[in-house]
Amino acid sequence: MNPVLQPVESATLAPPTDGAGALVQAILEEPDALAYFLLNVGDGDTQLLLLPPDSNDGQRRLVIVDVATTRKLPDLIESLHRVQVPAATGNQPLIQRPGSPGQIRLVVATHPHFDHIGGMFELFETYNALHPGHSGESAETAGADPTAPNETSKSTPYASSACIDQFWEPGYFFPGPSFHRLMAHLETSPWIRRLQPTSGTSTFLDSVKVTVMGPGVGLRTRFDTYGVEVNNSSLTLMFEYPAHRIYTEPDPDSDDRLNRRSVRRRSRRLLLGGDAQFASWAQTTVDFPDLHSEQNPVLAKELQAARGRDYLACDLFKMPHHASKHGINLELMERVNAKYVLVSSTGGGGRYGFPHALAMDAAREARQATTSSQAARLTDHALGIHVTGAVLDDQAKTALGSIAVLVSPQPKRGMRIFRLMDDAGELIDLAAAREVIT
């Protein structure tokens, strides 16, 4: 165990529950909640978001951000499929059969390092199939006369039959075999929409908004000169749920005028930091400036009312680069101002000694400011800092493992955090989940 971390008190976790487990029960009790998973894969990243039911068809779909290993994520997806949701017409699976058309809305490779894409080729091999086959035909046109006109196939030839909808990556060329295999495979998958986004790019996945916070264009244009270290090419992402929307509607008093309407609800915000380091975050703070009120407090108040909180402020922050000392500093942690800070790391003993003391101290100081290095400080658990590689203080040093976070759309309900009690090399048993007592 890294001396930077201390074992977590067993009393800070709720006792195990019978049956399907505490996490599954919580998901069933609040079906509109978004679920975020940070898997215990050692010094690597694998993240999964279980989106709320879609407003069009009621199906729950997935977003995947990085895949470090080959087995753990597919097994978790299978486990979610096996969860049964009571319905008037009989029990239904929580998610459709893995590989179903349109099931994975978005896959993101934050950057081309092996500890983030080491299992992504296998993921695409498993799920990147058209139905009924890999031929490029849609389900509607399978077996049809290829010379016959088909308006559906002209407009969206693959949308109805492909499992994976979109793939994002930063566009950084990296001479690694995992990256080459993945890119070659994608060349044979024209039904997947591919994007190399930069800061400010945003999209809506029904009620969830995804915004790219980095890399900025100032970094992106330097990729091909190798003036940017690969970690700084990382896509950093802000997920907001429920999303703030602005739309237009006809003016009832004028046929030629439209009215703008704003739907603003208290969003929960999750900032996923990839492996971004100082150069990337410096660009991000330029692209998403802090709001100061000293010069013009009236204007500052109006801007705050229009845009909400600080652009970088969030409720949950997945620390960049496994809490490397090169990935974060105190100023950024204070701007982020997250209630919960998550770290994907072995908890010490790995090749690079993650998490680093300097980064962890910045996270602690941002959550509890002190005036002296000798001042008493709350435990990481009490500060809302959770590490995948952490262990309990029991004799067996039981692994706390993967982290699941339930994000309610109800503003008065806080986030609920669960530990899945798995070692880095173990598959996840949802029934073993224990809720973190906050």
C-alpha positions in Angstrom: 0.0 0.0 0.0 1.3 3.4 -1.0 2.2 5.5 2.1 0.4 8.3 0.4 -2.8 6.3 1.1 -4.1 4.9 4.3 -6.5 1.9 4.6 -10.2 2.9 4.7 -12.2 2.3 7.8 -14.6 -0.6 7.4 -17.3 1.4 9.2 -17.4 3.9 6.3 -19.1 1.3 4.2 -22.7 0.0 4.6 -22.9 -3.7 5.3 -23.4 -6.1 2.3 -27.0 -6.7 1.3 -28.7 -9.9 0.2 -29.9 -10.7 -3.3 -28.9 -8.6 -6.2 -26.9 -6.2 -4.0 -27.2 -2.5 -2.9 -26.2 -1.0 -6.2 -28.7 -2.9 -8.3 -31.4 -2.2 -5.8 -30.5 1.6 -6.0 -30.7 1.5 -9.8 -34.1 -0.1 -9.7 -35.4 2.3 -7.1 -34.4 5.3 -9.2 -34.6 4.3 -12.8 -34.0 7.8 -14.1 -30.6 8.1 -12.5 -27.4 8.1 -14.5 -24.8 5.5 -13.4 -21.1 6.0 -13.8 -18.5 3.2 -13.3 -14.8 3.7 -12.8 -13.4 0.2 -13.0 -10.5 -1.1 -11.0 -7.9 -1.9 -13.7 -4.7 -0.9 -11.8 -2.8 2.0 -13.3 -5.2 2.4 -16.3 -8.6 3.7 -17.1 -11.8 2.0 -18.0 -15.1 4.0 -17.6 -18.7 3.2 -18.4 -21.8 5.4 -18.2 -25.2 3.8 -18.1 -27.4 6.5 -19.5 -30.9 7.2 -18.3 -33.8 5.7 -20.3 -34.1 7.4 -23.7 -37.1 9.7 -24.0 -38.0 8.2 -27.4 -38.0 4.4 -26.7 -37.2 4.0 -23.0 -34.1 2.0 -23.7 -30.9 2.5 -21.6 -27.8 2.9 -23.6 -24.1 3.1 -22.9 -21.1 5.4 -23.2 -17.6 4.0 -22.9 -14.5 6.1 -22.1 -11.3 4.2 -22.5 -10.8 0.4 -22.2 -7.6 -0.7 -20.5 -8.2 -4.5 -20.3 -10.0 -7.1 -22.3 -12.5 -8.9 -20.0 -13.7 -6.7 -17.2 -15.8 -4.2 -19.1 -17.6 -6.8 -21.4 -18.4 -8.9 -18.3 -19.9 -5.8 -16.5 -22.1 -5.1 -19.6 -23.3 -8.7 -19.5 -24.0 -8.4 -15.8 -26.1 -5.2 -16.4 -28.1 -7.1 -19.1 -28.9 -9.8 -16.6 -30.5 -7.3 -14.2 -34.2 -7.7 -14.4 -36.5 -4.6 -14.2 -40.1 -5.2 -13.1 -42.6 -4.1 -15.7 -46.3 -4.4 -16.3 -45.7 -6.8 -19.1 -43.2 -8.9 -17.1 -39.6 -8.4 -16.2 -37.4 -6.7 -18.7 -33.5 -6.6 -18.8 -32.0 -3.3 -17.6 -30.2 -3.0 -20.9 -30.7 -4.8 -24.2 -28.6 -7.8 -25.2 -25.0 -6.8 -25.5 -24.3 -6.0 -29.2 -27.9 -4.8 -29.9 -28.3 -2.1 -32.6 -27.6 1.4 -31.2 -26.7 0.1 -27.7 -23.4 2.0 -27.4 -24.0 5.7 -28.2 -20.4 6.7 -27.9 -16.9 5.2 -27.4 -14.1 7.5 -26.5 -10.3 6.8 -26.6 -9.0 9.7 -24.6 -5.5 9.2 -26.0 -3.5 6.3 -27.6 -1.6 5.0 -24.6 -1.9 1.2 -24.0 -3.3 1.7 -20.4 -6.3 3.4 -21.9 -6.9 1.5 -25.2 -5.3 -1.9 -24.4 -8.7 -3.6 -24.5 -10.4 -1.4 -27.0 -9.7 -3.5 -30.1 -11.3 -6.5 -28.4 -14.2 -4.4 -27.5 -14.8 -3.4 -31.1 -14.3 -7.0 -32.2 -17.0 -8.1 -29.8 -19.6 -5.3 -30.3 -18.7 -3.6 -33.6 -20.9 -5.7 -35.8 -23.7 -4.9 -38.0 -26.9 -6.9 -37.7 -27.4 -9.3 -39.4 -23.7 -9.3 -40.4 -20.5 -7.4 -41.0 -21.3 -6.8 -44.7 -22.3 -3.1 -44.4 -25.9 -3.8 -45.1 -28.6 -2.5 -42.9 -31.2 -4.8 -41.3 -33.9 -3.3 -43.6 -31.9 -4.1 -46.8 -30.4 -7.4 -45.9 -31.1 -9.8 -48.8 -32.7 -7.1 -50.9 -31.8 -6.4 -54.5 -28.7 -4.2 -54.3 -29.7 -2.3 -57.5 -33.1 -1.3 -56.1 -33.5 2.2 -54.7 -33.8 2.5 -50.9 -34.4 5.9 -49.4 -33.7 4.7 -45.9 -30.3 3.3 -46.8 -29.4 6.5 -48.6 -29.9 8.7 -45.6 -28.9 6.5 -42.7 -27.5 3.2 -44.1 -26.1 1.9 -40.9 -27.8 3.7 -38.0 -30.5 1.1 -37.5 -28.2 -1.8 -37.4 -24.9 -0.9 -35.9 -24.2 -1.4 -32.2 -21.6 1.4 -31.8 -22.8 4.8 -33.0 -19.8 7.2 -32.5 -16.1 7.0 -31.8 -14.0 9.9 -30.6 -10.3 10.2 -30.3 -7.9 13.2 -30.2 -6.2 12.7 -33.6 -2.8 12.1 -32.1 -0.7 9.7 -34.2 1.1 7.3 -31.9 3.5 4.5 -33.1 2.0 1.8 -30.9 0.6 -1.6 -32.0 -2.6 -1.3 -30.0 -3.3 2.1 -31.6 -2.5 0.8 -35.1 -4.8 -2.3 -34.7 -7.6 -0.1 -33.5 -7.3 2.4 -36.3 -7.1 -0.3 -38.9 -10.2 -2.0 -37.6 -12.1 1.3 -37.7 -11.2 1.7 -41.4 -13.4 -1.3 -42.0 -16.3 0.1 -40.0 -17.8 2.9 -42.1 -21.0 2.8 -40.1 -19.3 4.3 -37.1 -19.3 8.1 -37.0 -15.7 9.2 -36.1 -14.8 12.5 -34.6 -11.6 14.2 -33.5 -13.0 16.9 -31.3 -11.4 19.9 -29.6 -12.4 22.1 -26.7 -15.9 23.5 -26.9 -17.3 20.6 -29.0 -20.6 19.4 -27.4 -23.3 16.9 -28.1 -26.5 15.8 -26.5 -27.2 12.2 -25.8 -30.9 12.7 -25.1 -30.9 14.2 -21.5 -27.1 14.1 -21.1 -24.8 16.8 -22.5 -21.2 16.0 -23.3 -18.7 18.8 -23.7 -15.1 18.5 -24.7 -12.9 20.6 -22.3 -9.6 19.7 -23.9 -7.4 19.6 -25.8 -7.7 23.1 -27.1 -7.2 24.1 -30.7 -3.8 25.6 -29.7 -2.6 22.1 -28.7 -4.4 20.2 -31.5 -2.6 22.2 -34.3 0.7 21.2 -32.8 0.1 17.4 -32.6 1.7 16.6 -36.0 4.9 18.4 -35.0 5.3 16.2 -31.9 5.4 19.5 -29.9 2.8 18.0 -27.6 3.4 15.1 -25.3 0.9 12.3 -25.8 -0.8 12.6 -22.4 -1.6 16.2 -23.2 -3.5 15.1 -26.2 -6.1 13.6 -23.9 -9.8 14.3 -24.4 -11.1 15.7 -21.2 -14.9 15.5 -21.0 -17.7 17.2 -19.0 -20.9 15.2 -18.6 -24.0 17.1 -17.5 -27.2 15.5 -16.3 -29.9 16.6 -16.6 -28.7 18.8 -19.4 -29.5 22.5 -19.7 -31.2 23.2 -23.0 -32.1 26.3 -25.1 -34.8 25.9 -27.8 -37.1 27.9 -29.9 -40.8 27.8 -30.3 -43.3 29.8 -32.5 -44.6 33.1 -31.0 -48.3 32.7 -30.4 -48.8 36.4 -31.3 -46.7 36.5 -34.4 -46.4 34.1 -37.3 -43.0 35.3 -38.3 -41.3 35.4 -34.9 -39.7 32.7 -32.7 -39.2 32.8 -29.0 -36.2 31.4 -27.2 -36.9 29.2 -24.2 -34.4 27.9 -21.7 -34.9 24.7 -19.8 -32.5 25.0 -16.8 -32.4 22.4 -14.2 -29.8 21.8 -11.5 -27.4 19.6 -13.4 -24.9 17.3 -11.9 -21.5 17.6 -13.6 -18.9 14.9 -14.1 -15.4 15.9 -15.3 -13.3 13.1 -16.7 -9.7 14.1 -16.9 -8.1 11.4 -19.1 -4.3 11.7 -18.7 -4.2 15.4 -19.3 -1.2 17.2 -17.8 -0.2 20.8 -17.1 0.1 22.0 -20.8 -3.4 20.8 -21.6 -5.0 22.2 -18.5 -3.3 25.5 -19.0 -5.0 25.7 -22.5 -8.3 24.6 -20.9 -8.3 27.4 -18.4 -7.8 29.9 -21.3 -10.6 28.4 -23.3 -12.9 28.2 -20.3 -12.0 31.3 -18.2 -12.8 31.9 -14.6 -15.4 34.5 -13.8 -14.1 37.4 -11.8 -16.3 40.1 -10.3 -13.7 42.7 -9.2 -13.8 44.9 -12.3 -17.4 44.8 -13.2 -19.6 43.0 -10.6 -22.9 43.8 -12.4 -21.7 42.2 -15.6 -20.2 39.3 -13.7 -23.6 38.7 -12.0 -25.4 38.7 -15.4 -22.9 36.3 -16.9 -23.1 34.0 -14.0 -26.9 34.0 -14.3 -26.6 33.2 -18.0 -24.0 30.5 -17.9 -24.3 29.1 -14.4 -21.3 28.1 -12.4 -17.6 28.3 -13.3 -17.1 26.4 -16.6 -14.7 24.0 -14.9 -16.8 23.5 -11.7 -18.1 20.0 -11.3 -19.7 17.6 -8.7 -17.4 14.7 -9.5 -13.8 14.8 -10.9 -12.0 11.8 -12.2 -8.4 13.0 -11.6 -6.2 12.9 -14.6 -3.3 10.5 -15.1 -3.9 8.3 -12.1 -3.1 11.3 -9.8 0.3 12.0 -11.3 2.2 15.0 -9.9 2.3 16.2 -13.6 -1.4 16.1 -14.0 -2.9 18.5 -11.5 -2.1 21.4 -9.3 -3.9 23.2 -6.4 -5.2 26.1 -8.5 -7.0 23.8 -10.9 -8.4 21.6 -8.1 -9.8 24.7 -6.4 -11.5 25.8 -9.7 -12.9 22.3 -10.2 -14.2 22.4 -6.6 -15.6 18.9 -6.9 -17.4 17.3 -3.9 -16.1 13.9 -5.0 -12.6 13.2 -6.4 -12.0 9.7 -8.0 -8.6 8.2 -8.8 -7.9 5.2 -11.0 -4.7 3.8 -9.6 -3.1 0.7 -8.0 -2.8 2.6 -4.8 1.0 2.3 -4.9 3.5 -0.3 -5.9 3.1 0.2 -9.6 5.8 1.2 -12.1 5.2 4.9 -11.5 4.2 4.9 -7.9 0.7 6.3 -8.5 -1.0 8.1 -6.9 1.7 10.8 -6.2 1.8 12.6 -2.9 1.8 16.0 -4.5 -1.4 15.4 -6.5 -3.2 13.8 -3.6 -2.2 16.7 -1.3 -3.6 19.2 -3.8 -6.9 17.3 -3.8 -7.0 17.3 -0.1 -6.1 20.9 0.3 -8.8 21.9 -2.2 -11.4 20.0 -0.1 -10.0 21.2 3.3 -7.8 24.3 3.3 -5.1 24.3 6.0 -2.5 26.8 7.2 0.2 24.3 8.1 1.6 21.0 6.8 1.2 19.8 10.4 -2.5 20.6 10.7 -4.8 17.8 11.3 -6.7 16.7 8.2 -9.8 14.7 7.7 -9.5 11.2 6.1 -9.7 10.9 2.3 -13.0 9.2 2.7 -14.4 12.1 4.7 -13.0 14.5 2.1 -14.8 12.6 -0.7 -11.6 11.3 -2.3 -11.8 7.6 -3.5 -9.1 5.5 -5.1 -9.8 2.3 -7.0 -6.7 0.6 -5.5 -7.6 1.5 -1.9 -8.1 -1.3 0.7 -10.1 -1.7 3.9 -8.4 -1.6 7.4 -9.4 -5.2 8.1 -6.8 -8.0 8.6 -7.2 -9.2 5.0 -6.7 -5.7 3.5 -9.9 -6.3 1.4 -9.8 -4.5 -1.9 -12.4 -1.7 -2.3 -12.0 -1.9 -6.1 -14.2 -0.4 -8.7 -16.4 2.6 -8.0 -20.0 3.2 -9.1 -21.8 6.5 -8.8 -25.5 7.0 -9.1 -26.4 10.5 -10.3 -30.0 11.4 -9.6 -31.9 14.0 -11.8 -33.6 15.2 -8.6 -31.7 18.3 -7.3 -32.3 17.6 -3.7 -30.8 14.1 -3.9 -27.1 13.8 -3.6 -24.9 11.4 -5.5 -24.6 7.9 -4.1 -21.3 6.1 -4.3 -20.7 2.3 -4.2 -17.6 0.2 -4.0 -17.7 -3.1 -5.9 -15.0 -4.9 -3.8 -13.0 -6.3 -6.7 -9.2 -6.7 -7.2 -7.7 -5.3 -10.4 -7.6 -8.8 -12.0 -11.1 -9.9 -10.9 -14.4 -9.6 -12.7 -17.1 -7.5 -11.0 -19.8 -9.1 -9.0 -22.6 -6.5 -8.7 -24.1 -8.3 -5.8 -21.0 -7.6 -3.7 -21.4 -3.8 -4.0 -21.4 -1.8 -0.7 -22.6 1.8 -0.4 -20.2 4.4 0.9 -21.6 6.2 3.9 -21.3 9.9 3.4 
